[in-house]
C-alpha cells in the first residue's frame, strides 16, 4: 500500500486531483490521506484499491496502451451498475464516473469495495481442503448466476444495454471476426470448428441479463462461508441475451483434472469441485432450463476464451503490449481450440 503521492502508475494518473474529486463527491470520507494499492492484473481493466482510513473503494480503468475498438467501455459499465445494484445487490454500488483528462488519460469510475475473498489459483488456508469446500463453492457460482438471470431487466430499466433479438448469431459471427483480425498463425481444425458454430446455433428460448464473463475469480466469496457470495465483479461486457451463453462460459472456465494449460488460474481442477457435467446438471436443476444444447454453449465458451487470449497475443506480437505473460499464449490458445473441438464431438451430457 502506498500513499497517493508515491509512484503507482503516476505517469498516467494524477492521484492528487483524483483524491480531491473523490472527497468532493463523497462527503463523510475520513480526513486521512488516501492510500493506493494496485490489484494483481488479469487481462482486462486495471483496478486499484483506494483507502481513506477505514473507508474503501475500487477504481476501474482501461488498460494502458492501444486497446481494441469498443473494448473496455468504462462508462457503459458504470451505467449498468447504477441500475443493477438496486435489484441485484451482488453487483457493486458505483460512486462516480469521470473522463477528465487532467486526472488520467482514460475514463474511469469508482465503486464500492465488496468485502470477501477472490479465488484465483489457491484456496485461502482458512477454508480448509478442497474436498471440504469444493462442493460449496461449486454450488455458490451456480446459485449466484441463476439469481442474476431471475432479475427482470425491463423493470430494472436495463433494456438498452443489449439487443436480445439475434443475440447468439451476433455473438458467434462477432467472435469469429475478432479471431480473423487478430490471427497470427494457422491452427488445425479451427475452420471446421467455426463452421460448426455457425451451422449449429441453437434457438434462443429465453432472454435475461447476460454477464458475459461469469467465472469464479469474478466472484467475491464470504471469508468464513465459501458457499456465500458477497459480490459479483467485472460487468463491462454485460448485455441482454441468451442465458445459456453464461453457463457455457462458466463451464469453459471451470477447469477439470487432466485439462491442458488454459492460460488462466484454476483451483477447480482439485478434488471436491464438481465436474463440468455436474455443474451443468446442477444448473439445470436450479434454473429449470433445458440444457440439451449445453455442449454447443460450452464449446463456444472455449472458443471465446481462446479468442480473448489470441487478441492479447496479437497485441504482444506486434509490439503494442510488453507484458511478457503474453509471449507464450499461443500454447493455451491451441489447447482451448482443441477443448472446444473435443466438447462438440465427445459431449458433456
Secondary structure per residue as TSV (DSSP state, phi and psi in degrees):
chain	resnum	aa	ss	phi	psi
A	1	X	-	360.0	131.5
A	2	X	E	-124.2	154.8
A	3	X	E	-73.7	164.4
A	4	X	T	-65.4	-22.1
A	5	X	T	-89.2	1.8
A	6	X	S	-93.3	166.3
A	7	X	-	-85.1	105.1
A	8	X	S	-129.9	95.3
A	9	X	S	55.2	35.2
A	10	X	T	-65.7	-21.3
A	11	X	T	-71.7	-12.2
A	12	X	T	-114.1	-22.5
A	13	X	B	-127.8	128.5
A	14	X	-	-90.3	94.1
A	15	X	H	-66.6	-29.6
A	16	X	H	-64.5	-47.3
A	17	X	H	-65.1	-36.4
A	18	X	H	-63.5	-44.4
A	19	X	H	-61.3	-40.7
A	20	X	H	-61.5	-44.5
A	21	X	H	-62.6	-43.1
A	22	X	H	-63.1	-43.0
A	23	X	H	-67.6	-35.5
A	24	X	H	-68.3	-33.2
A	25	X	H	-99.0	-8.0
A	26	X	S	-133.0	75.1
A	27	X	T	-61.5	146.9
A	28	X	T	98.6	-3.2
A	29	X	-	-64.9	136.7
A	30	X	-	-54.4	143.2
A	31	X	S	-80.9	62.1
A	32	X	S	-127.9	152.3
A	33	X	-	-59.9	140.7
A	34	X	-	-71.6	133.4
A	35	X	E	-115.9	148.3
A	36	X	E	-129.1	134.8
A	37	X	E	-134.5	128.0
A	38	X	E	-85.0	128.7
A	39	X	-	-70.6	159.4
A	40	X	-	-59.4	134.4
A	41	X	-	-81.7	136.5
A	42	X	-	-92.1	-140.6
A	43	X	S	-107.7	12.8
A	44	X	S	-119.5	-144.8
A	45	X	-	-61.7	153.7
A	46	X	E	-87.7	140.9
A	47	X	E	-129.0	146.4
A	48	X	E	-135.3	141.3
A	49	X	E	-93.8	123.2
A	50	X	E	-111.4	130.1
A	51	X	E	-128.5	140.2
A	52	X	E	-124.9	88.5
A	53	X	T	66.4	-120.7
A	54	X	T	-90.8	-6.8
A	55	X	E	-84.3	130.5
A	56	X	E	-128.7	149.6
A	57	X	E	-151.4	163.9
A	58	X	E	-118.7	130.8
A	59	X	E	-101.3	133.6
A	60	X	E	-122.4	135.1
A	61	X	E	-147.0	158.6
A	62	X	-	-64.3	159.3
A	63	X	-	-66.3	160.0
A	64	X	S	-72.4	160.5
A	65	X	S	83.5	-172.0
A	66	X	-	-71.1	136.6
A	67	X	-	-131.0	155.3
A	68	X	-	-61.1	149.5
A	69	X	T	-58.1	138.7
A	70	X	T	70.0	-1.0
A	71	X	-	-82.6	156.5
A	72	X	S	57.3	49.0
A	73	X	-	-81.1	88.2
A	74	X	H	-64.4	-38.8
A	75	X	H	-63.7	-42.3
A	76	X	H	-62.5	-43.8
A	77	X	H	-61.1	-41.8
A	78	X	H	-61.7	-43.6
A	79	X	H	-64.6	-39.8
A	80	X	H	-61.4	-47.6
A	81	X	H	-64.1	-33.8
A	82	X	H	-60.5	-33.2
A	83	X	H	-93.8	-33.0
A	84	X	H	-79.6	-35.3
A	85	X	T	-54.7	-37.5
A	86	X	T	-68.0	-26.0
A	87	X	T	-108.9	-13.8
A	88	X	-	-138.9	82.9
A	89	X	T	-61.1	-13.4
A	90	X	T	-67.6	-21.7
A	91	X	B	-75.5	133.1
A	92	X	-	-63.1	149.5
A	93	X	-	-80.3	125.5
A	94	X	E	-82.2	144.9
A	95	X	E	-105.0	-45.6
A	96	X	E	-159.6	158.9
A	97	X	E	-131.9	143.9
A	98	X	E	-151.8	145.8
A	99	X	-	-123.3	27.2
A	100	X	-	-66.7	112.7
A	101	X	T	-66.1	-17.0
A	102	X	T	-70.7	-24.2
A	103	X	T	-86.2	-48.5
A	104	X	B	-158.6	164.8
A	105	X	S	-70.3	-16.3
A	106	X	S	-132.7	160.3
A	107	X	-	-68.9	164.2
A	108	X	E	-159.2	166.9
A	109	X	E	-143.8	163.1
A	110	X	E	-117.5	138.2
A	111	X	E	-139.8	169.2
A	112	X	E	-65.3	152.9
A	113	X	-	-91.5	111.5
A	114	X	-	-73.8	127.3
A	115	X	-	-87.0	132.1
A	116	X	S	151.3	-154.2
A	117	X	B	-117.8	130.5
A	118	X	-	-107.9	122.2
A	119	X	-	-97.5	125.6
A	120	X	S	-111.0	-85.2
A	121	X	S	-113.8	8.0
A	122	X	S	-153.1	145.6
A	123	X	-	-83.2	144.5
A	124	X	-	-60.9	142.1
A	125	X	G	-58.9	-32.6
A	126	X	G	-66.4	-18.7
A	127	X	G	-77.2	-24.5
A	128	X	-	87.2	-160.0
A	129	X	-	-74.9	158.2
A	130	X	H	-65.1	-30.5
A	131	X	H	-58.4	-35.6
A	132	X	H	-79.2	-45.4
A	133	X	H	-101.9	-13.8
A	134	X	H	-54.0	-47.9
A	135	X	H	-62.3	-40.2
A	136	X	H	-65.5	-41.7
A	137	X	H	-67.9	-40.4
A	138	X	H	-58.2	-45.0
A	139	X	H	-67.8	-35.8
A	140	X	H	-65.0	-37.6
A	141	X	H	-71.7	-37.0
A	142	X	H	-66.8	-46.1
A	143	X	H	-62.1	-41.9
A	144	X	H	-70.0	-32.8
A	145	X	H	-66.8	-45.6
A	146	X	H	-64.1	-37.4
A	147	X	H	-62.2	-40.1
A	148	X	H	-61.8	-42.8
A	149	X	H	-70.7	-13.7
A	150	X	T	-83.1	-14.9
A	151	X	S	-63.6	131.8
A	152	X	-	-79.6	99.1
A	153	X	T	-67.8	-22.6
A	154	X	T	-72.2	-45.1
A	155	X	T	-65.5	-29.5
A	156	X	T	-82.3	2.3
A	157	X	T	59.9	42.4
A	158	X	-	-112.6	17.0
A	159	X	G	-61.0	-30.4
A	160	X	G	-84.2	2.8
A	161	X	G	-87.8	-3.4
A	162	X	-	-168.2	167.7
A	163	X	-	-119.8	100.0
A	164	X	-	-62.1	-32.5
A	165	X	T	-66.2	120.3
A	166	X	T	75.7	16.1
A	167	X	H	-54.5	-53.9
A	168	X	H	-67.4	-38.1
A	169	X	H	-61.0	-44.3
A	170	X	H	-63.7	-40.8
A	171	X	H	-59.3	-50.7
A	172	X	H	-62.5	-50.7
A	173	X	H	-67.2	-35.8
A	174	X	H	-65.1	-43.2
A	175	X	H	-70.5	-34.1
A	176	X	H	-64.3	-38.9
A	177	X	H	-66.0	-41.4
A	178	X	H	-57.0	-41.6
A	179	X	H	-66.8	-41.3
A	180	X	H	-62.0	-35.2
A	181	X	H	-86.8	-8.7
A	182	X	H	-117.1	9.6
A	183	X	-	-66.7	135.7
A	184	X	-	-116.9	-19.6
A	185	X	S	-162.7	162.1
A	186	X	-	-82.1	137.8
A	187	X	-	-123.0	128.1
A	188	X	T	-57.9	140.5
A	189	X	T	73.7	1.5
A	190	X	H	-67.2	-40.6
A	191	X	H	-61.7	-40.7
A	192	X	H	-65.1	-40.8
A	193	X	H	-62.0	-45.2
A	194	X	H	-63.7	-40.4
A	195	X	H	-62.0	-39.7
A	196	X	H	-66.4	-41.9
A	197	X	H	-60.9	-39.1
A	198	X	H	-71.4	-43.2
A	199	X	H	-73.4	-32.0
A	200	X	T	-103.0	18.1
A	201	X	-	-55.5	120.8
A	202	X	-	-71.7	158.7
A	203	X	-	-76.4	130.2
A	204	X	-	-77.9	125.7
A	205	X	-	-108.6	-4.9
A	206	X	-	-154.5	152.3
A	207	X	-	-128.6	137.0
A	208	X	E	-145.3	179.4
A	209	X	E	-64.6	134.0
A	210	X	E	-116.9	119.6
A	211	X	-	-69.3	-41.9
A	212	X	S	78.1	1.5
A	213	X	-	-153.1	38.5
A	214	X	-	-77.6	111.6
A	215	X	-	-155.2	167.2
A	216	X	G	-58.2	-43.7
A	217	X	G	-82.1	10.8
A	218	X	G	-104.9	8.9
A	219	X	E	-107.3	142.4
A	220	X	E	-104.9	112.2
A	221	X	E	-93.7	150.4
A	222	X	-	-61.1	133.8
A	223	X	S	-66.3	-19.6
A	224	X	S	-106.0	-23.8
A	225	X	-	-130.6	99.3
A	226	X	T	-65.6	-10.6
A	227	X	T	-88.7	0.8
A	228	X	-	-111.8	125.4
A	229	X	E	-97.6	125.1
A	230	X	E	-96.0	-16.8
A	231	X	E	-167.9	154.7
A	232	X	E	-124.3	127.9
A	233	X	-	-110.0	174.5
A	234	X	-	60.5	76.6
A	235	X	-	-101.6	16.2
A	236	X	T	-63.8	-25.2
A	237	X	T	-108.0	9.2
A	238	X	-	-60.6	145.0
A	239	X	E	-157.3	-169.6
A	240	X	E	-115.6	128.5
A	241	X	E	-178.7	-150.8
A	242	X	-	-77.2	116.5
A	243	X	T	-63.8	-22.5
A	244	X	H	-66.1	-21.5
A	245	X	H	-67.4	-30.7
A	246	X	H	-73.3	-41.2
A	247	X	H	-68.6	-32.1
A	248	X	H	-61.6	-40.7
A	249	X	H	-67.3	-42.1
A	250	X	H	-54.1	-46.9
A	251	X	H	-68.7	-34.7
A	252	X	H	-65.8	-37.2
A	253	X	H	-82.9	-7.1
A	254	X	-	-89.6	85.9
A	255	X	-	-64.9	144.8
A	256	X	-	-116.5	159.4
A	257	X	T	-57.4	133.6
A	258	X	T	95.2	-9.9
A	259	X	-	-66.6	148.1
A	260	X	-	-75.5	177.7
A	261	X	-	-58.5	120.3
A	262	X	-	-104.8	1.5
A	263	X	S	76.7	11.1
A	264	X	S	-133.4	159.1
A	265	X	-	-75.2	140.6
A	266	X	-	-137.7	143.1
A	267	X	S	-126.7	-15.3
A	268	X	T	-72.9	-4.9
A	269	X	T	-87.3	7.5
A	270	X	S	-91.4	163.1
A	271	X	T	-59.6	145.6
A	272	X	T	100.9	-33.1
A	273	X	S	-75.4	144.5
A	274	X	-	-63.6	153.9
A	275	X	-	-77.1	169.3
A	276	X	H	-59.7	-40.5
A	277	X	H	-60.6	-45.7
A	278	X	H	-65.6	-36.6
A	279	X	H	-65.2	-42.6
A	280	X	H	-63.1	-42.9
A	281	X	H	-66.1	-38.0
A	282	X	H	-65.7	-41.5
A	283	X	H	-59.6	-43.9
A	284	X	H	-60.4	-42.3
A	285	X	H	-66.9	-45.6
A	286	X	H	-74.6	-39.2
A	287	X	H	-86.8	-26.6
A	288	X	-	78.0	10.0
A	289	X	-	-89.1	151.8
A	290	X	-	-73.6	125.1
A	291	X	-	-114.4	29.0
A	292	X	T	-64.2	-19.0
A	293	X	T	-107.4	23.7
A	294	X	H	-61.7	-29.9
A	295	X	H	-63.0	-39.6
A	296	X	H	-62.6	-50.3
A	297	X	H	-64.6	-34.1
A	298	X	H	-72.8	-42.2
A	299	X	H	-60.4	-41.1
A	300	X	H	-65.2	-35.5
A	301	X	H	-61.0	-44.3
A	302	X	H	-62.2	-42.1
A	303	X	H	-61.1	-46.0
A	304	X	H	-61.7	-42.7
A	305	X	H	-63.2	-39.6
A	306	X	H	-60.5	-41.5
A	307	X	H	-68.9	-38.4
A	308	X	H	-57.9	-46.3
A	309	X	H	-67.9	-35.1
A	310	X	H	-63.8	-39.3
A	311	X	H	-62.5	-39.6
A	312	X	H	-67.9	-41.4
A	313	X	H	-64.9	-38.9
A	314	X	H	-61.6	-43.9
A	315	X	H	-61.1	-41.2
A	316	X	H	-66.4	-43.2
A	317	X	H	-61.4	-35.6
A	318	X	T	-94.6	6.2
A	319	X	T	84.6	12.2
A	320	X	S	-85.4	-8.3
A	321	X	-	-142.5	135.1
A	322	X	-	-108.0	16.0
A	323	X	-	-74.1	113.1
A	324	X	G	-68.9	-12.2
A	325	X	G	-62.1	-25.2
A	326	X	G	-77.9	-16.2
A	327	X	G	-63.9	-29.8
A	328	X	G	-109.9	19.3
A	329	X	H	-67.5	-17.4
A	330	X	H	-61.0	-24.6
A	331	X	H	-71.7	-56.6
A	332	X	H	-64.7	-28.3
A	333	X	H	-59.5	-49.5
A	334	X	H	-62.5	-39.0
A	335	X	H	-63.7	-39.7
A	336	X	H	-68.2	-40.6
A	337	X	H	-61.4	-37.7
A	338	X	H	-66.9	-41.0
A	339	X	H	-62.4	-37.2
A	340	X	H	-63.2	-43.4
A	341	X	H	-67.3	-40.2
A	342	X	H	-62.6	-41.5
A	343	X	H	-63.2	-42.6
A	344	X	H	-72.0	-23.0
A	345	X	H	-99.7	-35.5
A	346	X	H	-94.9	-21.2
A	347	X	-	72.0	147.8
A	348	X	-	-87.4	-43.4
A	349	X	-	-112.0	360.0
